[in-house]
Amino acid sequence: MASSIRPARPGQIDRASQPDRTKIRRSIRAWFARTARDLPWRTHPAGSRPPYLVLVSELMLQQTQVSRVLEILPRFLKRFPSMESLAQAQESEVLSAWTGLGYYRRARHLQAAAQAIVRDHDGSLPSDPRAIRALPGVGEYTTGSLASLCFDLPIPAVDTNVQRVLQRLYVFDADPKSPKTNAWARQQATELLTPARSQSKKKAPIAIPDPVPGSGILNEALIELGALICTPRAPKCDQCPLRTNCLARARNLTDAIPRATTPNRRTPVYCAVVVIQDRRGRVLIEQRPESGLWAGMHQAPTLERTDRPPRPKEIKASVPIAVLREQSRFDFQTTHRDLTFVVYQAEHRPGARVAVSGRQWVAPNQFPELALSSPQRRILANAATRA
């Protein structure tokens, strides 16, 4: 039977029954010590991790499943074993090594951050949170992760998982996408990380806090709790170390908090891909624009529309080939797009001028060196088997 106690008004917490922070810290650290997953970026205790390993793994883990990162991280680190090697690499090499993770802008940000660290900080990640925050592609969450996991600084690392844990813990009924909700969650996480600090609003915040032992562990434990136990749907409350402290569980409100949000509208994209091979088995390749989806990456000549599939006449105008044979089709999803790929096979005829406007012939044994999106790598892999 649902509890008759109602949650606080939207955007507020029930201050009369706040959970005990000391118990929360003790419980979640004990749980994490027993159950923490054995992951390759946890080679050192949280609070003293190698900065380069943390930087690479944290950028990879953003909006990507752990299983995918486990697959790609080892070969990425083998190819770029140090901050310096990553900073000095060609962008195309970095994008190629990133294949399979998606969100290729993160790869560019990662390399730009490595270059800034080598250029401005003698190759060592700075311990000042303000300097970390100034690195390319590093936001508040990544700043907290780097500062706490590498230096044990009490800087919160609040992602959607941590915010969900805190909203349920305190019955904070507010829009989870609101900046105010995120600011509230960061404040609660900060107070969990700094038990000895006065919570008076009159006290100025500490810009460069001293290390607090266990800050990295607590941040990582909160993230893991939200990822594995306090999930968006069907949370495993019976396994949660905070079940006796959680107000949402006590009031049967775990399904209502955080409140449901309207899903983002997805854009359909129709892609016609033309695979052209010359008599030597080479495939025609072009480069995408420097902005937008898969910016600057390589592909077989591709025509895209968002209103309808490209017509054969349009495809032939883009790639002057007399005969097109549909070979295959498949669907692919990104965060905001539903893409439909139709792959056409064409044979290059002597005299046809198709290698124009930045296009070039590439041998199949060179494909691994190209920066390719996952769909294009799949398409060209099939072409290589026919070469």
N, C-alpha and C positions, 0 to 999 in steps of 0.2 A: 504494500500500500504506500502511495506517495506521501511524503511528509507534508503537513499543513503549513510548515514554515515557508514563507515566500522569500525569494532572493532579494537583495538590495535593489534599489532603483537602478536603471541602466547607467553604467559608468561609475557606480559606487560599490563599496564593500561594506560588509557588516562588521564594523570595528569592535563591536561588543564581543564578538566571538572569533577573533582572528586566531589562526593556528599558531602554536608555539614555535618560533623560529629555531630555537635551540634543538628541539626534538626533530624538526624537519632536517636540519643539517646532520645530526647524528644518524638518523634513520636512513637518509639517502646515501650517505657515504658508506655505511655498513652494507647496504644493499649492493652498491656498485662494487665494493671490494669482493663480494661473493660472486657476482653474476656478470661482470664486465666482459664483453666479447674480446677475444684475442685477435686484434687487428694490426696490420703491418705498420700503421702510423703510431701505435702504442708501444714502441720498442723501449721507451723510457717513461718514467713516471710523469703524470701530468704535473706541470709546473717546472719541468726541466727538460722538455722535449727539444730535439734539434730543430732550430727555426726553419731551415729549408724544407725539411720533411713536413712540418706543420703547414707552411705556406702552400706547398704543392697540394697536399691532401685536402686542406680546407677549401681551396678554390675548386678542386675536382668534386668535392662532396656537395657543393651548392647545387640544388635542384637535380641531383643525380643519385640513383640508387647505390647503396654501399656495394652491392654485388658487382656492379659495372666498374666502380672504382677499383675494387680488388683485382679485377681482370687487367686493367690498363696501367695502374700505378707502377707495378714492378718494371714494365718495359719502358715507361716514361723515365723513371729514375735511372735505369741502365743507360738510356740514351743521353740524359742530362743529369749527371750525378752530383752536380754542385750548382750553387747560385751563379758562379762565374760561367759555367758551361751553358746554362740556360740563357744568361744575359747576352752571350756572344753568338748564339745560334741564329741561323736564318729563320725569319718568321714562318716560311713555308715548312721548315723542318718541325717547328713546334706544333703547327696546325696538323701536320701529318701524324705526329705522335699522339695528338689529342683525339684522333678519330675514334668515334664510338661513344664519346662523352657528350657530344652536342654542345650547344651554347658556346660557340667558338670564340665569342668575345671574351669569355673568361680566360682562354688560352693567351690571347693578346694582353689582357690585363696582367696575367701571371708573369709573362715575360717582361712587360713594362715595369712591374714592381721589382723583379730581379735586377733589371738594368738600373733602376733608381737606387736600390740598395748597394749595388757595386759602385755606382758613380758617387753617391752622396754619403754613404755610410761604411765605406771600406769593405764592402761585402758582407757585413754583419747586420742582422736585423736589429734596428734600434729598440731599446727597452722603453723609451718614452712613448706612451700611448698616442700622443698628439702626432709624433713623427710616423708611427705606424698608420694612423688614420689618413695621413697625407699621401701614402703610397697609392699608385694607380690601381683602381679597381677594388680597394679595400674600404668596406663600409663599417658601420658600427658593430655588426655581428662578428665580422672577421677580425676587427680590432680586438674585441674581447677574447676571441679564441686565441689569437697569437699572443696577446699580453698575458693571459692566464696560463695557457698551456706551456709557454716557453719560459715565463718569468714569475709565475705565481702571483701576478698582480690582480687585485680584486676588481676587475673590469668585467661587467656582465656580458655574456654571449647569448643573446635572446633571439632565437629563431622561432618559427611557427610552432615547433614542438614544445619549446620551453614556455612560450606564451600560453599555450593551451593548458599546460600543467598548472601554471600560476592562476589562470582564470578559473579553473575548476577548484583549485585549492582554496581560493578566497571567495568563490562565488561572485566573480566580477562579470556582471552581465552587460557586455558592451560589444559593439561591432569589432570583430578581431582584425579587420583590415584598417581600422581607424588609426591614424598617427597618435591620437591621445591614448588609445589602448596600448600601443607599443611603448609609449613613454611611461605609462603606468607599470607595465611589465618590467621594463628596465629598472625602474625605481625599486620594485619589490625584489628583483634579483640582486640589485646592489646591496640592499639591506641584508639579504641572506649571506652575501659574501663578506660583509664588514660588520660582524656582530659587536665589535667593541666601539665602533664609531657612533657618536651622538647622532640621533636622527632629527635633531632640531632643524627646522627650516631656516633658522637664522644663521646657521653655520655655513660658510662658503664651501662649495664642493672642492675636493682635493684633486688638482689637475694631474699630479704625478704621485699616485699613492705608493706607499711602501708595500713590498710583497707581504701577502697574508698566506701562510702555509695552508694548503688545501684548496685554494681558490680554483686552480685548474681542475682538480678532481671534482669539485662541486659543480662547476660549469659543465664538465663532460658528463657527469652523472645525470644532471637535469636534462641534457640533450638526449641521452640514451633512454631515460625514463619516458620522455614524450614520444620517442621513435618506436619503442618496443612495447610499452605497457599502457601509457595514457594516450592511446591512439584516437584519431578523430571519431571512429565508429567502433562500437563493441570494445571499449577499454577493458583491460584485464584487472579490474579493481581488486579482485581477490589476491592478486600477486603484487600489488603495489605497496611499497614500503611506507607510503604516506596515507594509507587507507584510513588510519585512525585519526589523521589530522585534516582530512579533506572534507570541506564543507559541502561540496557538490555531491559527494557520495552520501554523506549523512542526510542530505535532503532529497536524495533521488533526482538530482538535477544534472547528472553527467551527460545525458543525451541532449539536454537543452543548452548547455554551456560548453564551448562557445556557441553563440547563436549561428544559425545557418546563414550563409551569404549567397548572393546571386553569382552563379558561375560566369566567368568571363566569356564573352561571345567569341566563337571560333570562326576563322576565315577559311573558306574553301580555296584551294589553289590547284589549278589543273596544269600539269606539266607534260609537254611533249618533248621527248628526248630522242635525238637522232644519233645513232651509233654508225659512224662512217669509217671504214677501213680501206687503206690502199692495198696495192698488190704485195707490199712488204709486210702486211699485217699490222701496220701502225694505225692508231686511232686518232681521230681529230679531237682536239681538246681546246676549250676556251676558258677564260677567267671571268668570274662573276664581278659585278660592280663592287666598289670599295665600301658600300654601305648597304644596309638591309640584311635580309636573310642570307646566311652563309657568305658573308661579305669577303670578297677577295679570293675565294676558294675556286678550285678548278672543277670542270664538268665537261661531259660531252655536250655539244650544242643543244641548248634547251630553250624552249619557248614556253612562257608562263602566262596564264590568265586567271583572274579571280571571278569572272562572270560566267564563263562556260569553257569547255574544252577547246583548245586550238583546232582549227579546221585544217585539212590537208593543204589547201591553197596557201594558208598563212605559214604553215611549216615549211613548204617548199620555197616560199619567198624569203624566209629566214635562212634556210640552208638550200642552195640551188641544186637539188638532186631530183632527177626525173622520176625515179621509182622509189616508193617507200613501202616497206612491208612491216606491219605491226608484229612485234615479236613477243611482247609480254606487257603486263600491267600489274601494278600493285599500289597499295595505299601506305602512307607514312604520316605519322603525327608528330608535331612539335607542340610546345606549350599552348600556342594560340592559333595553330593552323592545322587543317586537315588537307593533306596533299594527296593527289592522285597522279601517279606516274604512268604514262603510256610510252613504251620504248619501241622505237622504230629502227629497223636494220636497213642500211643502204650501202651499196658498193660504190666506191669512188671510181669515176670514169675519167680516164686521162683527158686533160683539157678543161675539166670543170674546176672553176676557181672557188674553192670552198675554204682554203686556208687563208682567210683574210680577217681583218678587224681583230687582230690579236690572237687568232686561232693558230694552232701548230699541230704537227703530227708527232705523236708520242708512242714509243714502243711499249708493249705490255709490261716488259721487265722494269720500266721506269714508273709504273703506277704507284708502287709503295712510297715513292719519293714525293708524290703530289699531295697537296692539301685538298682532300676530298670529303664531302659530306658522306654520311652513311648510305643514303640512297644512291649517290653517284658511285661510291666505291662498289656497291653491290652490282650496279649496271656494268661497270667497267670490268669487274671480276668475271662476269659472264662473257664479256667480249674477249677477254684474255684466253678463256678456255677454247674459243673458236679460232683463235689466231694460229 
